[in-house]
Amino acid sequence: MKTTNRVMVSRWRSGESTIEEDRVIVEYPLTIHLNGEELVTLLCTPTSLKELITGFLLSESFIDDIDEIIELNVEEEAGQATVNTEIKRPLRERLIGRRTITSGCGKGTSFYNAVDQTKAIKIQKRMEIHPSIVLQLMREFNRNSLLFRDTGGVHGCALCNSSELLFQEEDIGRHNAMDKLIGRARLEGKELSDKLVLTTGRVSSELLIKAAKQGIPVIASRSAPTELAVRLAQETGITLIGFARGDKLNIYSNFPSTKV
């Protein structure tokens, strides 16, 4: 499906107006049905949809592992997805309709309480990575963010090991971009406990929890974290990095996991 559309705009530059063509990002509603029940409609960029659905179900604890999925079909033209799982979880599925409107883009949806979700989560494996490598990876990440360069209308997330960028995903929502990343990693069988996630957006509590639940030890953003995200990072053992731009960054939690 198309990720951008062309529109005509009036550009105002240095006191003069011109009519020119511009590209804008497509906003696509995707409704997910889980075990016969309508679960949620995500407003997203129409790429990596199976990865998005898989990551969303993992992040929101509707499944614990991708092996639980026995059927996942996407009707792209209709904007509908059907998921059936091997294990039915009535207590979790009762959360349908009990959604939390998060601080994310486009009124992001979460089905959990931020503080409760982190009480039992502890990062088991630390990752050592020098700040200069984080900044180097962030520069590569920025160069590769093609949809952002074309439209300025998306966020991105990238998965990295201690020396290289493995892959990245983009979406109109930073939560969606993280879910796409998690879904793709799990579908490709990648271990996440020794990986770094880069993101373009603000690191809020729900984004931090998505990383923590997958055992991701380091998350770095070119933007800012929230106070709750910093507090949860300290409690879970995640190294949280913000304002990673140019040759600077701030480390907000668990300093010993980086070679400063």
Order of alpha helices (4+ residues) and beta strands (2+ residues): beta-beta-beta-beta-alpha-beta-beta-alpha-beta-beta-alpha-alpha-alpha-beta-beta-alpha-beta-alpha-beta-alpha-beta-beta
